[in-house]
Structure formats: structure tokens, C-alpha cells
Amino acid sequence: LYSMTKPVTAAAAMLLAESGELELDTPVGEYLPGFKNSRVWCGDHSEPADRPILISDLLTMTSGLTYGDDDTVTELATRKLLAEAEERLKGDNPMTTLEFAERAGEIPLLFQPGTSWKYGISADILGAVIEKAAHKTFGEFLDQLDGSGVNVAANVSHNAIRQMVTGFKNVVWSEKERREAQEVIRQTMKEGAVGFSVGLSYYPGGYSDTEELIALCQIVQEYDGLFCVHQRLDDGQVPLRPRYEAAEIARKTGVRLNMLHYRTGSMEEDYRTLFEPFKDIEAAGNKVYYEYYPYMVGAGLVLALVPGWAQQGSYAEIMERLTSKELRGKLLKDMDERHKYFFGPDQTATVILTKDPYSRDLGKTFARISEENHETFSETIIRLLVENELQVGFAGVENQSEELKKKLYDDQYKLFMDDRYTIGSDTIPAGMLCHPRGFGSFARIIAYMRERNVPVEYIVKKLTSMPAEMYHLEGRGVLKAGMKADICLMDYENVKDQATFEDPRQRATGVEALYINGLPALEHGNITGILAGHALRRGEK
């Protein structure tokens, strides 16, 4: 299972657990006989495992199963099995999930179950357990996830593909690796992915070069998918500046382009310069769209503030670099340099996610935490990452001057009035706190544009039919006979966001009802519990 399906596998297991069809403390051998007598490799011989692998070990990657990264007996055998499975996929006798799992059970484990962590084939084995527990193939089980609260469509993720092909390594892909990644994209596009998304300021996607992205977008263009770009940091990693790199990829492949979170950020920046890199390709016939969420600051993972060289490899390798006395000087210097790409002068951010949901750091700014602990900004970041085992998230703080805020929101209005622009929420609802955009983006843009006397029809089009057209969601986005009945009933004059950075999980006012495929998901402002959403596939009616 590739990385993009691992969370789906875990969700499937938890749904079965919730329904009582799967107990998480059950030995895997109860479902897969090959794991009934697991053994552990001990350097030059194997010994019986102290206890069986549990289903919970598969969920937490503490099973002792691996991907075959090194040259131990365990990993060499795993690598050989994976190679055989991949080779057989090309023929008329592909290896089934159950066969793969049974044979994996014959390989000695890398460590005693539950005693350590290793990224590996645990999710693949969990998929086989689900197939047995649910009495269905994994594909059939995915079909059952068609009942969600809202409709869901998905891009294929560049970060996930790169992790699948070369892990968290800062390497230029070989031709073989490019072809492997292209086949993954081709398969996902066949299965209904609406586009291809890149987050180039994050890793491992940020380790890519422009040629890699061109190769992948060639496949996306074959299926008329949308190339959705979260730009790189403008730090000279590739020869082209980030905006011009996106334009070059579109020029060379003809892929339709969607620039994400694309807005002004300073007093000096003229909003019209945003379009400059794309003028030539648009004149030549390339389709280019743009998007932003209606706030002035974003959110993300704190690990993103660490330089790329320190993020390579496994969790253990990253933690080793963060705690290394020998590397501390270089790490602090590079982090201080990287800081300017995320925060402007006098800007800070708030901690919104920690491993401990009751952490005393939640809701505090980095500046306050640094002051309390007599640390520099970068020292605080390193300590928080280590203490939280990398599980830390942040949201920006809107502390710009009133003059700058007015200018930036005026720019957002002008961009909204351009027919190529849509609005996104970039929702990341994890943790005790979150960015208010997850609960407020669309009500906020309606209220802002209503106050500026933008016609309601134009606002609604930007949020409905335009994205449906961009992503080829057939039969949706327009209210007329024969179309799917996805309808939001609102008191237009009173629609307003209530979510704030201090209290982000607040519903908007003015939204009376929401109908998904004709059934009420929300009525009289209350969630009904009716799960009528569908998994939407590109071009599917």
C-alpha cells in the first residue's frame, strides 16, 4: 500500500473496531496463519518472538516489519518479496494481498513486537487483516466508504509518491524511478483522481527538481487533470524562481495549472505582478487558475522550519540530528536563515498542535515560549520538535499594521474579481486548536464580498460551478434539472464567519441547511447525521 492509502487502511481498521468486527489487541495470527509463530532476527540467528504481533502493532508501525531499507536478513528478505510482488503485477498472475501477507509472515522480524518503531509493510499486512475481517477485498471495502458527510474528491499527492519511490531521501530520480512514479500517477488518474498536488516547501516533495515535475505532469495532462501548486520557498534550490518554475512545467506539458494560496503579502507587492509569470503561457493557450484563502497568515507543521538536509531519512535520523551537539551550530544557523521564508519582520506564530493535547505550550506564541525559556526562536523550535517527537503544528498571527491589513484585504478583493480566481480553505482540522480557515473561509469570503457589493451570483459561482468545472466533477455545481442536488440554503445577508484564531471551531452564522445528493446533512443549523456524500471521481457522472 502506497502512502496515500495508509490513512484509509487505518480508518478502515478503526471502523471495523468501532463496529465490533475487529479487536485491536487481537494477534495478527488469528487472521493470518503465517504470523502465528513469528520469529525475531538476532544478528546471526532467529528466536521465537516474546509475544505475537497485535493488530495495534500494525497501526503504530511497531510490529517489527520493515520495508527492506538496509542489509539485515529481515530487510533483504522483505526487499526480495516486494520485488517479486511488483514484478508479478506486470503479468497475469499478480500476487494477492493475502499471499503477500502469508509469505511476509515467514520472514523473521527486525525487533520484538511493540519494542520499537519502523516504517514498513505493517499497513500492507493490516490490509490483509481487513480483507479477512470484513470478508471483502480491500477495493470492495473502499467502495463502502462512499457514505461520508459531504462529497469528497482527491488529488494524487506528490509527497506521497516521492516517499513511495525514494522515501525521505534528497536524491534526483533515475529514469527507472521516474517511470515508476509515472505509472503510479497513471493508475490513480484512471481510478478517478481529479488532479496532482505538490507541496514543494515540504519534504520529501521539496527534494524534487523541475524535470521530475515535468515528467509527472506529462501523465496528468494525458488525463486532463489539474496541476495544483503549493510553491517552493524562494531559496535558490532550483534555477527558476518558484512562480516561473510552475509556468515552465505548464508550458512544457500543457497541463492545466492551479496556483494555490496565491496572493500578495507586503506593501510593496502590486497584485498585478502575480500574473506576470503566466502571461506568455496563457497567451499560448494554457489554462491557468489561481486560489487563496481569505486570511493573511497560514498554518503548517513546525518541522517545515527545519532545513531540508536535516529532514532526510527516518524519524530516528531526524531526531538524531535535532539532538546532535556536533550539528547544533549548523542547524541553528540554517534555521535562522530559513525563518525569513515563513515569517515577515516582527511576525511570530502560535502553537496549535502538540503530541500532548494538554500541553502548556498550546495557544502560546513561539515568541512567548522563547522568552519564558530564555531561548532563541530556533532553539525553541528544536526543543518543541524533540519534546513532541515531531508532532507540532503552528498557525500564523495576524499582527500586521492596520495599513498593511487594509492593503492586503483590498488586494484580495481585486484578485477575487478576476475570473481566474477561486477560494480554498486548506483545511487542517487536527489538534485542539486549528486555523480558523477550516471553519470560516467560505462564510468569510461571502461576508467580505457582500460588504463590497459584489453580486451574489458571482460569489456563488466562485464557490460552486467554477471549482466543479476545474476538477471535472460532472453533474455538479449548478442548480438545474438533471444535476446532483448539492444545495446550501442560507440567509445571505447574515452569513458571517465566527471562527477566530483563539476559538477556531465555530460554525458560521446564516447557513440554514445543507443538502448532499438531495439529502439533508444540515438542517436548521444542526447536523443531521445523514451521511449521503459520495467519493467523486474525475469525469464520472
Beta strands, then each sheet from edge to edge (+ up, - down):
strand 1: 39-41
strand 2: 46-48
strand 3: 156-157
strand 4: 195-199
strand 5: 226-230
strand 6: 256-259
strand 7: 288-292
strand 8: 299-301
strand 9: 349-353
strand 10: 393-396
strand 11: 421-423
strand 12: 487-490
strand 13: 511-516
strand 14: 519-523
strand 15: 526-527
sheet 1: 1+ 2-
sheet 2: 3+ 4+ 5+ 6+ 7+ 11+
sheet 3: 8+ 10- 9+
sheet 4: 12+ 13- 14+ 15-
end
